[in-house]
Every structure is written in structure tokens, then in C-alpha cells.
Amino acid sequence: MKKVKQLQCAPVSLQDFLKEYPYEKRNIKDWKAFGNEGGQAKSELMQALDNVQQGLCAYCEIELVKQTDKGPIYDRQIEHFHPKSDIPSTVDWMFEISNLFAACRGGSQSHLFGEDSTFKDNERCLEPYEKNYSCGEAKKDDHLDHIILKPSELPDSPSLFVVSDDGRIGVDEEACRQTGVDITKTLETIKRLNLDCMRLRNGRQAVWEKLNDDLAAEWERLGDDATDEDFDTLLAHQAYEMLTFEPNEPLPAFFTTIRRFFGIHAETVLAQSESKGLMNKSA
């Protein structure tokens, strides 16, 4: 989990919908109406959230769209950080733009990615299914505003989370102290969103192993005369290749895993990207 950008304002189609369904008359059924009468508006909002987050789930960092030889499969939904069911309230939680994120389906799409499906994908759906639910599917409709971290409010740097080579995710307590973020709240974020479930561990481990294999292959190519300095240079180069993007370009899945693999070299690349006016890759 990393800091994510949010929309600065509601898309025009959402603004138009809200003229017909004003906040003063908010009803829980309005969300269903948004998907029916305002179908296009909902689709445009979903895509806008996906774009601003550069294609990754706000919580687990899996890609929101799986590309297949039969076309894209959308594994995403609009996530309300604060429950949209909190009605009435002084805030229109259902449509307040700062409360909305693009999130994955949290491992619940067994008909698409499960054992007997056409597009079986253990990173998106793993038995036992409910034990491997994550993100919004694990959070459900619980009010966790003061218990877990909001993705848009995380610090740009350093990362508050550590990832090991077996895909386990944990809390970087020193980073929390450095940024003034509550350690318990960070731990609860992992727990309540089930970010360390086996399904996501497997996904992060696969990314780590791929990075390690690629690095080993490049190291072998340098030959027996390569020095420690050569290895450090190689790490820096690989980090640059993996973590340099144009603004709004899709990010690779499990971004924090990649960031942790390259360590200080990743932080250097991200800082340079920000100074050059490109997207801050941790945002």
C-alpha cells in the first residue's frame, strides 16, 4: 500500500447526476440508481479513478484490469473509504470525491478467476476464497476511518510497509516514527484489509522472484571480473528501468514490493522523478 492521488473534482457526468439526486435527499438506493440511470456516469467515474491511480488498487496494488488474449477483464470497483451507508450525515459519503477510490474486487471474482474459470488466476482468486478476501471485500461496510490508514494520506516517502522475499508484508516501524504515523494504525491497516493473505503474498513473492532472476541474469552477464561497485551500479540501473514512468503511465503491480526490492536505489529514482517534474512514483 502506498500513497495514491485522488480526483480534484467530480467528473461532469457525476455532477449532472447529483443535480437529479441532491445530497439533501440522499437515500441508500441512490447508489443503485447511479449504476442504472447514471450508468455512463458511474463508468466514467470508475475510469477516472483508475486513471488517477495509474491502474492499481488503492489498497493491495494489484492491477485493476487483467489483460488477456480475449480482451481486458475488469477486476475493479468504486471503493468508499467511509461507508456510503452512513446516512444522514454532514458529509455526502456516497459521492464525496475525497472518499472514493478505485479498488480491486478483493479476490471475490471466483467465476472469473477461480479454479474452474476460463481465466484462472491465483493472484486474483485463491481457495479458500473467503480467507483470501482483501481490500474492500475484507473491510466490508465497517467504519474504520480512525482505525486504518487512508491511502491518500500516506506519506510520499519513506514507505511505511516492508515486503520480504516470500511476499509477506509488514510495518516499517522506523518509517512510521520518522513520519509521525501511528504504528498500531499501520498494523491494523494490514490486518483489517487482509493485505497479508496468502493470495497477495503469492503475488508479491512472484514479483520479487522475477526481479531477483532478472538481476541474477544481468549479473552473470557481467562475468567473473565484476566488482561490488559493478553490482551496485547494476542495481541502480535496474531500479531506474523499473521505476521511471511518464505522468499518468500505468504502474507495475505490487509497486511497494518493487520499491522494497531495490531499497535505497528505488528511493533515489523516485526522488529524481519528482525533482524533474515527472510523477512522484510513490504518489
KESE-576631 format. One record per residue: y, z, x of N, C-alpha, C in turn. Coordinates in pm, whole numbers, plus 32768, in hexadecimal, padded with zeros to 4 digits. Atoms other than C-alpha are relative to their C-alpha. Layout:
N
YZXYZXYZX
...
//
This chain:
283
7F8980008056800080008000807C80008059
7F86800F7FB281567F9F808380777FF67FA2
7F8A8011805382B97F84800C80027F727FC8
7FF68085803E82E97E647F18808C7FEC7FC7
7F8280238040841A7DB17E997FEE80007F69
8001800B809284767DB37D2A80677F9B7FD3
7F9E805B803985317CC57C49808780467FF3
7F7A7FC7800B86A87CFA7C4A803180017F6F
7FDB8004808D86C77C9E7ADC7F8F7FC07FB1
80688038805785F07C3A79B5800F7F697FF6
7FF98091801685977AC8799480457FE27F7B
7FB58026807986677A12788E7FA780037F84
805B80028074853779E577AC7FE3808C7FCD
80147F75802A84FF7B5E77AA807F80347FBC
7F837FD7803E866D7B99775D800A7FCA7F71
7FFE803C8087864E7AAC76357FA180497FA2
80627FB7805185177B6175B9803980867FD4
7FCB7F7B801E85CB7CAF75CA80717FFC7F9A
7F9C800C806A86DB7C2C74E57FBE800D7F78
804B7FF7807E85D17C1373D77FB880867FF3
80477F7F7FFF85267D58743D805280648053
7FA67FA77FB586417E4474A57FC38088801C
80307F7D7FD486057F8B7557800C80697F92
7FE87F9C80688694805274337F9180037F97
806C8008806385707FDF735A7F767FF68044
807C80127FB484637FF374657F88803D7FB9
807F7FD6803C82FE800D73E37F917FD6805F
806E801F7FA481B6801174A57FC77F757FE5
80348085802381567ED173EB80537F8E803D
7FA980677FC782757E1B74967FC07FBD807A
8040803C7F8A81A07DE675CC7F9F7F917FD5
805980678034809F7D28750080517F887FD0
7FA8806C802E81B87C5F746480347FB08077
7FCF80427F8782357C1275C27F997F9C8033
8069805A7FD580E47B75760E7FE37F917F9D
80188065806880D87AB674C6807D7FAA7FE9
7F85804A801E82307A4F744A804C7FDC8080
7FB880197F8382BF7A6C75A77FA27FD98070
806680237F9D819279D9765980387FC0807D
7FC580427F8D825F78F87738805380618052
7FAE7F9D7FBB834D7A14778A7FA9805D8054
80597FA77FB7822A7AF277F07FC67FB9807A
8036804D7F8F819479E078CA80687FF0806E
7F9580117F9E82E379A57972801E80848048
7FEB7F7E7FC1830F7B1A79B17F90801D8063
80717FEA7FA781B27B327A44800F7FB08081
7FF280557F8A81F47A0F7B2E8075802C8057
7F8D7FD17FB483487A977B937FDD807C8052
802C7F897FB882AC7BE57BF17FA27FDC8072
805D80327F9981967B347CAE804F7FC58075
7FB280427F9782977A667D6D804D80638056
7FAE7FA37FB383787B867DD07FAA805B8057
805D7FB07FAF82487C497E4F7FAF7FAA805F
803F805F7FA581D57B157F0C7F687FFC7FF4
808C801A801D80857AFD7E647F9F8072800C
805C7F907FED7FF97C587EA28012806C7F95
7FFD7F8E805A7FA17D787DBC805A806D803A
7FA27F997FD380AC7E877DCE7FBA807B8037
80487F897FD67FA17F8E7E097F9D7FE48072
806E80117F9F7E6C7F0F7EC380147F8C8061
7FDF80727FAA7EFF7DCF7F5D7F997F8F7FFD
80598073800E7DEB7CE77EE780527F8B7FC8
7FB9807480377E597B847E927FF27FFE7F68
7FFF7FFF80917EB87B677D257FC17F847FC4
803E807C802D7E2D7A087D0B7F927FD88061
8070802D7FAC7CD7799F7D8D7FF87F687FF7
800980927FFD7CCC78357DF97F6D7FD78009
808A803080007B8677807DAA80017F677FFA
8009809280067B0876197DB280137FCC7F72
7FE88027808B7B33761A7C38808D80267FD2
7F767FDB80207C9B768C7C4980198095800F
7FDD7F727FF07D5277DA7C547FCA80567F8F
802A7F9E80637CCA790C7BA4805F8077800B
7F997F997FFE7DCF7A0C7B437FC4808A7FE9
80357F7780057D6B7B727B8C807780608003
7F837FB67FFB7EB47C137B2E802C802C7F76
7FC67FCE807C7F767CD07A2780868041801F
7F817FBA7FF080CC7D6879EF7FE580957FF9
801A7F717FF480BC7ED27A5C807F804F7FE3
7F927FA3801C819B7FE279CC7FE8807E8053
80127F887FAE81CA80F47ACE8007807C7FA8
7FF77F978067823E81E179BE7FC67FC47F80
804380388076816D81B7788080607FC07F9B
7FAE8045806581FE80BA778B7FF680447F79
80167FBA807F8179819A7676805F80767FED
7FA27F9080098287829F76BE80777FD67FA8
7F9E80288065834A825B757E800A80727F98
7F7D802D7FCE845082C5751F802180458084
7FD57FC97F8084FA8307766A808D7FD0801D
7F7A802B7FD9864E82ED770C7FFB7F7F8052
8014807B7FB385BD81CB77D77F9F7FA67FB5
805B80618040851B8090774C7F927FDE8064
806780107F9A83E580B978247FAE7F817FEF
80508078801983397F907783803B7F858045
7FC080787FC984387E9678058067801C806D
7FA57FE07F9285097F4F79077FCA7FBE8080
803080557F9484F57E607A2E7FD5804F807C
80267FAF7F8C84E27F747B367F7C804A7FEB
80807FC0801F83A87FF77A897F8C7F9E8004
80668069800982EB7EAE7AA07FD57FCD8089
803980377F8682047E357BB37F927F9D7FDC
80778055800D80FF7D287BE17F8D804A8042
80757FBA7FCA7FAC7DCA7C107F827FB17FE0
80818040801A7E457D557C237FC080417F86
80497FC980737D497D9C7B117FA780758028
80407F857FD47CBB7EB47BE27F6980027FFC
809280047FFE7B537E3E7BF07FBF7FFB7F78
80367FFB80897B2A7E247A777FD07F797FCA
8020808680317AEF7CAC7A5C7F707FD78020
808D801B7FE179727CB37A687FD37F787FCA
802780828038795C7B7A798E802B7F8D805C
7FD280667FA27A167ABC7A9F7FC48010808B
80257FE77F7479AC7B647BE37F8480578013
80747FA87FF7787B7C3A7B907F827FBC8032
807F802D7FC677117C137BFD7FCE7F7D7FC3
80388077804376B67B097AFC806B7F977FDF
7F92805C802078007A4E7AFA7FFE7F86805B
7FF6807C7FB1785278F37B7D804A80178082
7FAB7FEA7F8B7953797A7C727FEA808B803B
80217F7C7FCB78A07AB07CF08052801F807C
7FA97FD77F9279887B6E7DD87FFF80988007
800F7F6F7FF579347CCD7E4D808180488024
7F7F7FC17FE57A9A7D0A7EB9805080117F7F
7FBA7FF980807B0A7CD97D507FB080477F94
80547FBF806579E57D6E7C947F7E802D8042
80757FCB7FBB78D27E517D187FBE806D7FAB
804B7F97804777C27F1F7C717FF5807D8059
7FE57FE7808E77D1802D7BFC80937FE57FE0
7F7B8035801B79007F8D7B5D806C806B7FEF
7F977F9E801D79BD80B87AD5802080578079
7FE87FB07F887993817B7C1880597FB68062
7FAF80527FA67A40805C7CC9807F7FC97FBF
7F7F8024803C7B6380377BD78070803B8056
7F907FD07FAF7CAF80577C8C80847FD97FBF
7F79802980277E24802E7C65801E80287F6F
7FDF7FDD80897E97801F7AFA7F8980257FAC
807A7FE0804B7D31802B7A7B7FD580908019
80207F747FE17D01817B7B29806F805D7FCC
7F8B7FB2802B7E5E81FA7AD58006800E7F68
8002800280927E35819D7966808D80167FC8
7F7E7FEB80417F50821B7888803B80878027
7FD47F7C7FD47F89835A794D80907FFC8033
7F767FF17FD080E783D279987FFA8040808B
80117FD27F7680DF83ED7B14807E7FF08054
7F83801C7FB9824C83B27B6E801C80628071
7FE17F9A7F9C826B84F87C2D7F84802A8050
807D7FDD7FBD810584FB7CAE7FDA7F9A806A
802080697F9F80DA83AC7D5F807F7FB7802B
7F90804C7FCB81BC82C77E2780157F7F7FB2
7FDE807F8041826F81A57D80800C7F95806D
800280657F95823580657E4A80897FD48031
7F7A802E7FD983A480017E49804F806A804B
7FB77F937FC1840D81547ED47FC3802D8084
803A7FE17F7E832F815A800880627FD6806E
7FAA802C7F9183E3814581587FD07F7A8037
8026807E7FC183E97FF382057FA4801A8077
804A7FE07F87836880928343801A80938022
8088802F7FE58296813A83B77FAA80017F83
80607FFE806E816B810082D77FCC808E7FEC
802F7F78801E80FD824082297F6880097FFC
80918003800F7F9181D582247FBC7FCD807E
8051802D7F907E8A81B083317F827FBE7FC9
807A804580267D5F80C8831D7FA47FFE8079
80617FFF7F927C2580EE83F07FAE7F807FFF
804A807D7FF47B397FDE84647F937FF07F97
8062800B806D7A468030834980437FF17F78
7FB88019807B7B547FF382478034807A7FB7
7FCF7F8780417B9B815C81EF80988008800E
7F6F7FEF7FFD7D0381A78198802280947FF7
7FD77F747FFF7DB282EE81DD8097800A8011
7F717FE57FF57F07838D820A802980158091
7FC57FE87F7C7FD6837B8347806280737FEF
7FAF7F8A801A805C84DD8339807F80028054
7F8980037FAB814984AB845E80687FA17FC6
7FA3805F803E81E1837A83B38042803E7F85
7FC87FBC8075820F844A8276806B8064802A
7F9D7F9E7FD182BF855D8337807D7FB88034
7F92804C7FC68396845D83EC805E7FC87F95
7FB1803E806A840A83BD82A7802280607F8E
7FE37F9E8066841A84FA81D87FB37FED7F7F
8053801880768308848B80EA7F96806D7FF5
805F7F938016822D859980537F707FD3801C
808880247FD880D0859080EF7FA1800A7F89
80587FED8074802786187FB680107F8E7F9C
7FE5806F805C80CD850B7EE17FBF7F7F8033
803D80777FC5805084017FD27F6880047FF0
80907FEE80157EEF848D7FC27FDB7FE67F6E
801A8014808F7F0284927E4780097F6D7FD9
7FF4808F801B7F6B83267E4A7F7B7FBA8019
8083803A7FE17E2582C67EF37F99802C7F98
80637FC9805C7D5D83A97E0D80117FCA7F72
7FEA8026808C7DFC83547CBC7FF07F6A7FE9
800F8091800C7DFC81DD7CFF7F787FD08033
8087801D7FCC7C9E81EF7D9880037F93806B
7FEE80677F9A7D1581247EC37F968005806D
80697FF77F9A7BF4819E7F9A7F767FE87FC4
8082801F803C7AE281267EAE7FB47F9E805A
805380537FA879C1806C7F5080267F6C7FF7
7FDA808D80117A317F1E7EC180757FDB805A
7F8A801C7FAD7B837F317F6E7FE5801B8093
80287FE87F747AED7FC780A87FC07F83803A
804680787FD17A0D7E9780C380627F8F801E
7F9D80697FEC7B367DAF809E80518016807E
7FB27FE27F887BFF7E5E81AA7FAB7FF3807E
8059800B7F8C7AD47E7282937FEA7F6E8026
8015808F7FE47A9A7CFA827180787FC58049
7F8780307FBD7C047CB782D480048033808F
80007FC47F797BEA7DA683FD7F9D7FB8805B
806780417FAE7AA87D06847780277F718023
7FD380887FE37B3B7BA8845A806A8000806D
7F997FF57F997C6A7C0F85257FC380208087
80427FD77F847B8A7CB286287FB17F8D803D
804E80737FD07AA77B818641805C7F94803B
7FA180647FCF7BD07A968669803C802B8085
7FC77FCC7F837C657B7487767F9B7FF88071
806980057F9A7B197B8A882F7FE97F728031
8014808C7FDA7AF37A10882A80707FCF805B
7F8E80277FAD7C4F79DE88BA7FFA80458088
800C7FB57F837C117AEA89C07F977FC1805B
806980417FB27AD07A428A2D80317F7B8039
7FCB80807FD37B8978F88A498058800F807C
7FAA7FE97F8C7C7379948B4A7FB2800C8082
80547FFB7F897B5079C68C377FFA80898042
801A7F807FBE7ADC7AD88D2380778035804F
7F8F7FD47FAE7C237AE48DE48072803A7FAD
7F977FCC80567CEE7B558CB880188095801A
7FDA7F767FE27DA97C9D8CEB8024804C7F80
7FD37FAF80727E117DBC8C0980857FCB7FCB
7F808039802A7F6A7D1F8C037FEB7F817FAD
80228078804D7ECF7BDA8B8A7FD280267F74
80327FD380827E207C998A738074802C7FA8
7F8D7FD2804B7F667D3B8A0B80537F8A7FCE
7FB7807A802780107BE78A067FB87FB87F8F
8050804080687EF47B5C8936801080487F7B
7FEC7FB2807A7F157C76883980887FE17FC2
7F79801C803180897C37881E80087F757FC0
7FFF8089803580507AC387E87FB77FF97F7A
804D8001807D7F457AFD86DE804D80447F90
7FB07FB9806580267BF5862B806F7FA67FCC
7F96805C8028813E7AF686287FCB7F947FA3
803B806A8052805A79EA859A7FDA80327F75
802F7FCA80807FD87ACF8487807180367FA9
7F9B7FB4804A811B7B7B8424808A7FC07FFC
7F8180478009822D7A7684387FFC7FA17F89
7FFD804F807B828879DA82EB808D7FD57FDF
7F8080278039839F791F8245801A80577F85
7FE17FB48079845779D2812C7FB37FC87F88
80498022807B838679D47FEB7F7A7FBB8017
808480387FE482547946809B7F9580677FDC
806A7FA18022810F79E380197FD0804D807B
80317FAB7F9580937B0580EB7F6880047FFF
80927FF57FFC7F2A7B30815F7FD180807FBC
803A7F8B80437E4D7C1E809A7FEC80738061
80127F857FB27E317D868112805F80018079
7F97800A7F9B7F777D6A81D08004807A805B
7FF97F867FB07F757ED582417F8E80098064
807180037FA27E1E7EA482E080247FAD807A
7FD580577F917EA97D8783B3806980478054
7F947FB67FBB7FD97E5784097FC6806D8059
803C7F937FB37F027F79847B7FAA7FCB8072
805480397F967E187E9B854480547FE2807C
7FAC80287F8F7F367E1E861D805E806E8030
7FB47F8D7FD27FE87F6D863380907FE38024
7F75800E7FD4812C7F6E86FB802C7F6F8004
7FDD808F7FFC811E7DF4871F80287FCF7F74
7FDC8024808981287DD285A4808C80327FDF
7F7D7FC8801E82557EB8858B806F7FB28046
7F9E80507FB683097DEA8695801D7F7D7FB7
7FEF807F804882CD7CA685D6804E80157F7F
7FBC7FE7807F833C7D3D848C8093801F8015
7F757FDF7FE284797DCA8527804E7F838028
7FBE807C7FD684CC7C7A85C780187FA57F89
7FF08053807884967BC7847C8079802D7FB0
7F8F7FCA804B85917CAC83D680847FE08047
7F8480177FB586947C8384EC802A7F6E7FFD
7FE1808F8004867C7B0784D480257FD07F74
7FD88025808786C97B1183637F8E7FCB7FAB
80748026805085687ABA82F47FD980767FAB
80317F93805384AC7B8781FA7FD080728055
803B7F8B7FC084657CEA826B7F7180077FD1
808B8012802982EE7CC6826A7FC2807E7FC4
80367F88803D82B97E308204803B80167F76
7FC17FF08083838B7DFD80CE7FC57FA07F9B
//
